[in-house]
Amino acid sequence: MNFKKSFKYLLKPKKVENTLFNQFSGAKRWIFNWGLDQRKQMWEKEKKRISLFDQNNELVHLKKGEDLAWLKEIHSQVLQQSLNDLDRAFVNFFNGLKKNIQIGYPKFKCKGMKDSFRYPQGVKVEEDKVWLPKIGWIKFKKTREIEGVIKQTTIIRERDNWYVVFSCEIEKDLPKVNIDPKKTVGIDLGLKYFANLAIGKDNHFVTIENPKYLRKALKKLQFLSKELSKKSKGGKNRYKARKKLSNLHCHLKNLRLDFFHKLALMIVKSHDIIGVEKMNIKAMMQGLKTLSRAISDAAWGMFLNCLKNKALEYGKNLYEVSSFLASTRKCSKCGEKNNIKLGQSRYFCECGQNIDRDLNAAINIKNLAVGASV
């Protein structure tokens, strides 16, 4: 079976190589903005669209101009990948309009925000060194072996460091796991507790604390955002303030990823059948600002993606239960559906069931997952 997996490593560039990284990411950003401006101008003046094929052809002539001769120093595929990203952004935007999904119109990129560039091919790896066309050999901190075939390589900047990300395609037989019905778990995600687990036939109840990284750092984020708003555009102080704010966001993202990977790995290694509930997170975030912020802080979607990938890699069975089955309202003992208030912590049923509402939901999810695996 083929599946995709990314491997991220810290690069160790010298001053000259660091300058080249800035040039390549800057050229990629410039081409994106040039392509976006060209599309906007053509639509506003002539009501016409220009295709990716035509823009790639114009890129060849663009590099021949005296003012833009510096583009010749950048690998051609890096520039083409920038136009591919632009075209994909427009495709997503128009598809969103057709499906009544809110996807923003492509925006111009600014310096220092998500600096990166990508090679679709031509990259070589030898031990702890990577060969990047038109840059050369760069050392990186090899913390684990690279698996599979490298399909594309992305160089990204986070904080003051540069990282290389290898997107690989791995072809291997999934491990044959003897499914043990006793090793089952139902997962009910929430806000008070990040996850409520109902484990095994005895429905052992385990709660995972919600780390609430955003809530803990909210005052600092608000302070840094206010400081940034006071700085004049184009000034060095504004750049420094934006960098501080960006560094804090990056730190919060890394904390979440570390928490998600460790939790997902623990669940997958300990259980053979895993049940989760499908969640319409976008619809849930349309309510109160405080509630939507708490849901955003929990980042359930990111965790579920991590859990799916690890379950696939380890050959475990993961089942997504439809939210229309009302796991919270349904009694896990008799199957009757009862109304339950948002602030109600206990679940009561006429059959005599008196149980924690989150445990009740987790048991329902687990039972449905076990039933689907039979």
C-alpha positions as CSV (number, residue, x, y, z in Angstrom):
1,M,0.0,0.0,0.0
2,N,1.2,3.5,-0.8
3,F,0.8,6.4,1.6
4,K,2.4,9.8,2.0
5,K,4.5,10.9,4.9
6,S,6.6,14.1,5.6
7,F,10.0,14.3,7.3
8,K,11.1,17.6,8.7
9,Y,14.7,18.5,9.7
10,L,16.5,21.6,11.0
11,L,19.0,23.0,8.4
12,K,22.4,24.3,9.3
13,P,23.2,26.9,6.6
14,K,26.2,29.1,6.5
15,K,25.9,32.9,5.9
16,V,26.2,32.5,2.1
17,E,23.6,29.8,2.0
18,N,21.3,31.7,4.4
19,T,21.4,34.6,1.9
20,L,20.5,32.3,-1.0
21,F,17.5,31.0,1.0
22,N,16.3,34.6,1.4
23,Q,16.8,35.2,-2.3
24,F,15.0,32.1,-3.4
25,S,12.0,32.7,-1.1
26,G,12.0,36.3,-2.1
27,A,11.9,35.4,-5.8
28,K,9.1,32.9,-5.2
29,R,7.1,35.6,-3.4
30,W,7.8,38.2,-6.2
31,I,6.6,35.8,-8.9
32,F,3.5,35.0,-7.0
33,N,2.6,38.7,-6.6
34,W,3.5,39.4,-10.2
35,G,1.2,36.6,-11.4
36,L,-1.6,37.7,-9.1
37,D,-1.3,41.3,-10.2
38,Q,-1.4,40.2,-13.9
39,R,-4.5,38.1,-13.4
40,K,-6.3,41.0,-11.5
41,Q,-5.3,43.6,-14.2
42,M,-6.4,41.4,-17.1
43,W,-9.8,40.7,-15.5
44,E,-10.4,44.3,-14.5
45,K,-9.4,45.7,-17.9
46,E,-10.4,43.0,-20.4
47,K,-12.6,40.6,-18.4
48,K,-10.3,37.8,-19.5
49,R,-8.5,35.1,-17.6
50,I,-5.0,33.9,-18.1
51,S,-4.1,30.3,-17.6
52,L,-1.2,28.7,-15.8
53,F,0.3,27.5,-19.1
54,D,0.4,31.1,-20.5
55,Q,1.9,32.5,-17.3
56,N,4.6,29.9,-17.4
57,N,5.4,30.9,-21.0
58,E,5.6,34.5,-20.0
59,L,7.9,33.6,-17.2
60,V,10.6,32.6,-19.8
61,H,10.4,36.0,-21.5
62,L,10.3,37.8,-18.1
63,K,13.7,36.4,-17.2
64,K,15.2,37.9,-20.4
65,G,14.5,41.5,-19.3
66,E,17.5,43.5,-18.1
67,D,15.7,44.7,-15.0
68,L,14.8,41.1,-14.0
69,A,18.0,39.3,-14.9
70,W,18.3,38.3,-11.3
71,L,15.6,35.8,-11.8
72,K,18.0,33.7,-13.8
73,E,19.9,33.0,-10.6
74,I,16.8,31.2,-9.2
75,H,16.0,27.6,-10.2
76,S,13.3,27.7,-12.8
77,Q,11.2,25.0,-11.1
78,V,11.1,27.0,-7.9
79,L,9.5,29.9,-9.8
80,Q,7.1,27.6,-11.6
81,Q,6.0,26.1,-8.3
82,S,5.0,29.6,-7.2
83,L,2.7,30.0,-10.2
84,N,1.3,26.5,-9.5
85,D,0.5,27.7,-5.9
86,L,-1.2,30.8,-7.4
87,D,-3.3,28.7,-9.8
88,R,-4.3,26.3,-7.1
89,A,-5.4,29.3,-4.9
90,F,-7.7,30.5,-7.7
91,V,-9.1,27.0,-8.4
92,N,-9.9,26.6,-4.7
93,F,-11.5,30.1,-4.6
94,F,-13.8,29.4,-7.6
95,N,-14.7,25.9,-6.4
96,G,-15.7,27.5,-3.1
97,L,-18.0,29.9,-4.9
98,K,-19.7,27.0,-6.6
99,K,-20.2,25.1,-3.4
100,N,-21.1,28.1,-1.3
101,I,-18.0,27.6,0.8
102,Q,-16.2,30.7,2.1
103,I,-12.7,30.6,0.7
104,G,-10.8,33.9,0.5
105,Y,-9.6,35.5,-2.8
106,P,-5.8,35.1,-3.2
107,K,-3.8,37.7,-1.4
108,F,-0.5,39.3,-2.1
109,K,2.4,37.8,-0.1
110,C,4.5,40.0,2.1
111,K,8.1,39.6,3.2
112,G,8.8,37.7,6.4
113,M,5.5,35.9,6.4
114,K,5.6,32.1,5.7
115,D,8.8,32.4,3.7
116,S,9.4,29.2,1.7
117,F,10.2,27.6,-1.7
118,R,9.8,24.2,-3.2
119,Y,11.6,21.8,-5.5
120,P,9.5,19.1,-7.2
121,Q,12.6,17.2,-8.2
122,G,16.4,17.3,-8.5
123,V,17.1,17.0,-4.8
124,K,19.6,14.5,-3.5
125,V,20.3,13.3,0.1
126,E,23.5,11.8,1.4
127,E,23.7,11.0,5.1
128,D,23.2,14.4,6.8
129,K,23.5,16.5,3.7
130,V,20.9,17.6,1.1
131,W,21.7,18.9,-2.4
132,L,19.5,21.8,-3.5
133,P,19.8,22.8,-7.2
134,K,21.6,26.2,-7.6
135,I,22.3,26.3,-3.9
136,G,24.5,23.3,-3.2
137,W,25.1,20.9,-0.3
138,I,23.5,21.9,3.0
139,K,23.9,20.1,6.3
140,F,20.8,19.2,8.3
141,K,20.2,17.7,11.7
142,K,19.2,14.2,10.9
143,T,17.0,13.0,13.8
144,R,15.5,10.0,12.0
145,E,15.8,8.1,8.7
146,I,14.0,9.1,5.6
147,E,11.5,6.5,4.3
148,G,10.2,5.9,0.8
149,V,10.8,8.0,-2.3
150,I,11.1,11.8,-2.1
151,K,8.4,13.4,-4.3
152,Q,9.1,17.0,-3.4
153,T,11.2,19.1,-1.1
154,T,10.2,22.3,0.7
155,I,12.5,24.8,2.4
156,I,10.6,26.8,5.0
157,R,11.5,29.4,7.6
158,E,10.2,29.2,11.1
159,R,11.3,31.9,13.6
160,D,15.0,32.4,12.8
161,N,15.6,28.9,11.5
162,W,15.3,27.2,8.2
163,Y,13.9,23.7,7.8
164,V,13.8,21.1,5.0
165,V,10.6,19.0,4.6
166,F,10.8,15.9,2.5
167,S,7.4,14.8,1.2
168,C,7.8,11.1,0.6
169,E,5.7,8.3,-0.9
170,I,6.1,5.1,1.1
171,E,5.2,1.7,-0.4
172,K,5.0,-1.1,2.2
173,D,2.8,-3.8,3.4
174,L,0.8,-2.6,6.4
175,P,1.5,-4.6,9.6
176,K,-1.0,-7.5,10.2
177,V,-2.7,-6.8,13.5
178,N,-4.7,-9.5,15.2
179,I,-7.8,-7.4,16.2
180,D,-8.5,-7.9,20.0
181,P,-12.1,-6.8,20.8
182,K,-11.0,-6.0,24.3
183,K,-8.6,-3.3,23.0
184,T,-11.3,-0.9,21.8
185,V,-11.8,2.8,22.6
186,G,-14.4,5.4,21.9
187,I,-13.2,9.0,21.8
188,D,-15.5,11.9,22.6
189,L,-13.7,15.2,22.0
190,G,-14.7,18.2,24.1
191,L,-13.6,21.6,25.6
192,K,-13.6,21.0,29.4
193,Y,-11.5,17.9,28.7
194,F,-9.8,17.6,25.4
195,A,-10.8,13.9,25.0
196,N,-13.0,11.5,27.0
197,L,-12.1,7.8,26.4
198,A,-14.3,4.8,27.0
199,I,-11.9,1.8,27.0
200,G,-12.6,-1.9,26.7
201,K,-15.6,-4.0,27.6
202,D,-15.6,-2.5,31.1
203,N,-15.9,1.0,29.7
204,H,-13.0,2.3,31.7
205,F,-13.3,6.1,31.7
206,V,-10.2,8.2,31.1
207,T,-10.2,12.0,30.6
208,I,-7.4,13.9,28.8
209,E,-6.9,17.4,30.1
210,N,-7.3,20.2,27.6
211,P,-3.9,22.1,27.4
212,K,-5.6,25.4,26.3
213,Y,-2.4,26.8,24.8
214,L,-4.1,29.8,23.2
215,R,-6.0,30.7,26.3
216,K,-2.9,30.7,28.4
217,A,-1.0,32.9,25.9
218,L,-4.0,35.1,25.0
219,K,-2.9,38.1,27.1
220,K,0.6,38.0,25.7
221,L,-0.8,37.7,22.1
222,Q,-3.1,40.6,22.7
223,F,-0.2,42.7,24.0
224,L,2.1,41.9,21.1
225,S,-0.8,42.5,18.6
226,K,-1.4,45.9,20.2
227,E,2.3,46.7,20.0
228,L,2.4,45.8,16.3
229,S,-0.6,48.0,15.6
230,K,1.3,51.0,17.0
231,K,4.3,50.7,14.7
232,S,4.4,52.6,11.5
233,K,4.3,50.5,8.3
234,G,7.6,49.8,6.6
235,G,9.7,50.6,9.7
236,K,12.2,48.4,11.4
237,N,10.3,48.5,14.7
238,R,7.2,47.1,13.0
239,Y,9.3,44.3,11.5
240,K,10.6,43.4,15.0
241,A,7.1,43.5,16.5
242,R,5.7,41.3,13.8
243,K,8.6,38.9,14.3
244,K,7.8,38.6,18.0
245,L,4.2,37.9,17.3
246,S,5.0,35.4,14.6
247,N,7.4,33.6,16.9
248,L,4.7,33.2,19.6
249,H,2.2,31.8,17.1
250,C,4.9,29.4,15.9
251,H,5.6,28.3,19.5
252,L,1.9,27.6,20.1
253,K,1.7,25.6,16.9
254,N,4.6,23.4,17.9
255,L,3.2,22.8,21.4
256,R,-0.1,21.6,19.8
257,L,1.6,19.3,17.3
258,D,3.8,17.8,20.1
259,F,0.7,17.2,22.2
260,F,-1.3,15.7,19.3
261,H,1.4,13.4,18.1
262,K,2.1,12.0,21.6
263,L,-1.6,11.5,22.4
264,A,-2.4,9.9,19.0
265,L,0.6,7.5,19.2
266,M,-0.4,6.5,22.7
267,I,-4.0,5.7,21.6
268,V,-3.0,3.9,18.4
269,K,-0.4,1.7,20.1
270,S,-2.8,0.7,23.0
271,H,-5.9,-0.1,21.0
272,D,-6.9,-2.1,17.9
273,I,-10.4,-0.5,17.3
274,I,-10.7,3.2,17.6
275,G,-14.0,5.1,17.3
276,V,-14.3,8.9,16.7
277,E,-17.2,11.1,15.8
278,K,-17.4,13.1,12.6
279,M,-17.5,16.8,13.5
280,N,-18.6,19.8,11.4
281,I,-16.1,22.1,13.1
282,K,-16.8,25.1,10.8
283,A,-20.5,25.1,11.7
284,M,-19.7,24.8,15.4
285,M,-17.5,27.9,15.2
286,Q,-20.3,30.1,13.9
287,G,-21.6,30.8,17.4
288,L,-20.3,33.0,20.2
289,K,-16.8,34.4,19.9
290,T,-15.6,32.9,23.2
291,L,-16.9,29.4,22.1
292,S,-15.4,29.6,18.6
293,R,-12.1,30.7,20.1
294,A,-12.1,27.7,22.5
295,I,-12.9,25.3,19.6
296,S,-10.1,26.9,17.5
297,D,-7.7,26.5,20.5
298,A,-8.6,22.8,20.8
299,A,-7.8,22.2,17.1
300,W,-9.8,18.9,16.9
301,G,-9.4,18.7,13.1
302,M,-5.6,18.7,13.4
303,F,-5.7,16.0,16.0
304,L,-8.1,13.8,14.1
305,N,-5.9,14.0,11.0
306,C,-2.9,13.0,13.1
307,L,-4.8,10.1,14.6
308,K,-6.0,8.8,11.1
309,N,-2.4,8.9,9.8
310,K,-1.0,7.0,12.7
311,A,-3.8,4.4,12.6
312,L,-3.1,3.8,8.9
313,E,0.6,3.5,9.6
314,Y,0.2,1.0,12.4
315,G,-2.6,-1.0,10.6
316,K,-5.2,-0.2,13.3
317,N,-9.0,0.1,12.6
318,L,-10.3,3.7,12.9
319,Y,-14.0,4.3,12.4
320,E,-15.7,7.7,12.0
321,V,-19.2,7.7,13.5
322,S,-21.8,10.0,11.9
323,S,-22.7,13.0,14.1
324,F,-26.4,12.4,13.1
325,L,-26.5,9.4,15.4
326,A,-26.6,11.8,18.4
327,S,-24.1,10.0,20.6
328,T,-24.7,12.6,23.4
329,R,-28.5,12.2,23.4
330,K,-28.6,8.4,23.0
331,C,-28.6,6.2,26.1
332,S,-25.7,3.8,26.0
333,K,-27.7,1.2,28.0
334,C,-31.1,1.1,26.4
335,G,-30.7,3.1,23.2
336,E,-33.4,5.6,23.9
337,K,-32.8,9.3,22.9
338,N,-33.3,11.9,25.6
339,N,-32.9,15.7,25.5
340,I,-29.9,17.0,27.4
341,K,-29.0,20.6,28.2
342,L,-25.7,22.1,27.2
343,G,-24.6,22.7,30.8
344,Q,-25.8,19.3,32.1
345,S,-22.9,17.1,33.2
346,R,-24.8,13.9,34.0
347,Y,-26.9,11.8,31.7
348,F,-30.2,10.4,33.1
349,C,-32.5,7.9,31.4
350,E,-35.9,6.3,32.4
351,C,-34.1,2.9,32.2
352,G,-32.2,3.9,35.3
353,Q,-29.0,5.0,33.6
354,N,-27.1,7.7,35.6
355,I,-23.7,8.4,34.0
356,D,-21.3,11.1,33.0
357,R,-22.6,12.6,29.8
358,D,-19.1,12.5,28.1
359,L,-18.6,8.8,29.1
360,N,-22.1,8.1,27.7
361,A,-21.1,9.6,24.4
362,A,-17.8,7.8,24.3
363,I,-19.5,4.5,25.0
364,N,-21.9,5.0,22.1
365,I,-19.1,5.9,19.8
366,K,-17.1,2.8,20.8
367,N,-20.1,0.5,20.4
368,L,-20.8,1.8,16.9
369,A,-17.1,1.3,16.0
370,V,-17.1,-2.2,17.3
371,G,-20.3,-3.0,15.4
372,A,-18.8,-1.6,12.2
373,S,-15.7,-3.8,12.6
374,V,-17.6,-7.1,12.8
